[in-house]
Amino acid sequence: MMSTTRQAMLIYLCMTAVMALAVVSGPAVAPVAAKDYWNDETPAERDARMKWWQEARFGMFIHWGLYAVPAGEWKGKTNYAEWIRNRAEIPLKEYDKFVGRFKPVRFDADRWVRMAKRAGMKYVVITSKHHDGFCMWPSELTNYDVDSTPLKIDIMGQLRRACEKEGIRFCMYHSIMDWHHPDYLPRRKWEKDRPVDGADYGRYVKYMKGQLAELVKQYQPGVLWFDGEWEPTWTHEQGKDLYQFVRSLDPNIIINNRVDKGRRGMEGMTEKGEFRGDFGTPEQQIPATGIPGADWETCMTMNGHWGWNKNDKNWKSDKDLIRKLVDIASKGGNFLLNIGPKPDGTFPQQAIDRLEAIGKWMDVNGQAIYGTAACPTGRPTWGRITTKSLDNGNTRLFLHIFDWPADGKIDVAVANKPIKCTLLANNSCAIKAASDPNGLTVTLTGNAPDLICSVVVLDVVGSPQPLKMCARQAKDGSVTLKAQDAEIHNPKDGQAARYESGHGKDNIGYWMDPRAWVEWDVRIDKPGTFDVVAQMGSTTDGPQVRVVIGDQQLTGAARDTGSWDKYATVTLGQITIVKSGPCRLEVHPVKESWKPINLRSITLRPSGSNKGK
């Protein structure tokens, strides 16, 4: 039963929500309508509201709730996490027992935030309520909250105060979907003991708004990160209304695009139209190229699950996470990196170790991430580039070098005149930059100061003037064209091929339409005859690709590797290049034989006849 105090507060908050809705729509007699926070906001107002988030670039996602108690295991199966109630089909009466077992005796909000700050993160987003409906704050609208657990800790309050103390922005995730509330629809298909008689979805929406009014009033989150919007009961009109409602509570708050129905699958960007949301939310993937004019944030797990799963050992490496951060920043996005705490309130040691490693890199190189913008030159084969505009009208390019060149040279595809060039880590490496017809060439001496990513600071005159970027031959004369560097051409009316990353993926996939094709620009300094070698994954034998360079072409077939994520190295044939300079390599499907493949790379490898020349 609900206490008398809670009943009174429930009435008050429901009235508050109704009043806020009245403000949104305006009373019938009002001569002037309330501000439309989406359409009436000026570009300058939006820029001011989004500024801190755009400059932050790096944040911590925290998925924590009752689902941490079973630690991903139920009835002998160990592949669950935050979705355990639905995927393991746990009845409410069983799942609700976790409330009495949720005892985070080692929870230390200050320590959590210090670890986020140490890693170089500028904001924290924590689950106030996930799909299971359990509230991680003492809500006056339900007993299904932390006040019903043995320790009765106001987790949100402690974490907000810790963030304020350390200068970190406190933000909240909130699920629109709610598997617990009796008025939320639809029920799970497997739930046979919860009839829908009497359920009122409109009443649930009022409850959710009442809770959001609590959260905004009590905790002042910088971002409300919605989720669970994909079920048909949630509509575009409700998304518009909820965006307006939350902005009416705090006009400066930032809201992701999952408040509405415009998200395009896990790619996360918003479809064209009047869909609401201040930024896109790619999930577990990084867009292949930057998205000019759009704010976006890649959310990603450190291992394979969002919530705590004690059996998940599939942790991403320090190198992988740091390079993902760099890749995202170089495309103008934010990186929201997730941790699933244990039920006792501690972070897994594997996560702590990775935060420390990222923090050490950020100690040296953070200025090449914070407040940077995407580089218009695209993605060089040796790494990535972030940019900052200088007060004098010139530009600072941060050259993030993943692969330290054996010949000491890297190309920067801009036509600008160089001003100065230094190494961010130290001055032990002599560096110079010079212009040539193909852009700038930076010459480095010595060894890489950081094997994961070394950063060179290159100041140039004016705004970047991008040139066509070409892959260059290595010292042995070979050149490897990676999937992530391909330019993908898709028909307007077909299935779109795309670059896939995350979960071990690094390939061009979803290549369903044989009209889609890819290309790379290559700079050949050592002409000759080359074996053309492809890394391809396929579930059938025989899909053919046609490789074209100039007026030469050859055709080869993929082999059945048993999975699109397993690759075979296939020699497609030989091509002779007689002139040095830039050229273009294209890969086209052969329509008659086409079945989907995953393409990881194409390599031009000097044949035996011209090796060593």
Secondary structure, DSSP 8 states (H G I E B T S, - for coil): ---HHHHHHHHHHHHHHHHHHHHHH--TT-SS----TTTS--HHHHHHHHHHHHHH-EEEEE--SGGGTTTT-BTTB---STTHHHHTT--HHHHTTHHHH---TT--HHHHHHHHHHTT--EEEEEEE-TT--BSS--TT-SSBGGGSSS---HHHHHHHHHHHHT-EEEEEEES--SS-TT-SS--TT--S---TT--HHHHHHHHHHHHHHHHHHH--SEEEEE---STTS-HHHHHHHHHHHHHH-TT-EEBGGGSS-B-GGG--B-SSS---SBB--BS---SS--TT--BEEEEESSS-SS--TT------HHHHHHHHHHHHHTT-EEEEEE---TTS---HHHHHHHHHHHHHHHHHGGGTTT-EE-TT---TTEEEEEEE-TTS-EEEEEEESS--TTSEEEE-B-S-EEEEEESS-S-S-EEEEEETTEEEEEE-S--S-SS-EEEEEEESSS--B----EE--TTS-EEEEGGG-EEE--TTS---EEEEETTEEEEE----TT-EEEEEEEESS-EEEEEEEEEEESSS--EEEEEETTEEEEEE----SEEEEEEEEEEEEEEE-S-EEEEEEEEE-GGG---EEEEEEEEEE-TTTTT-
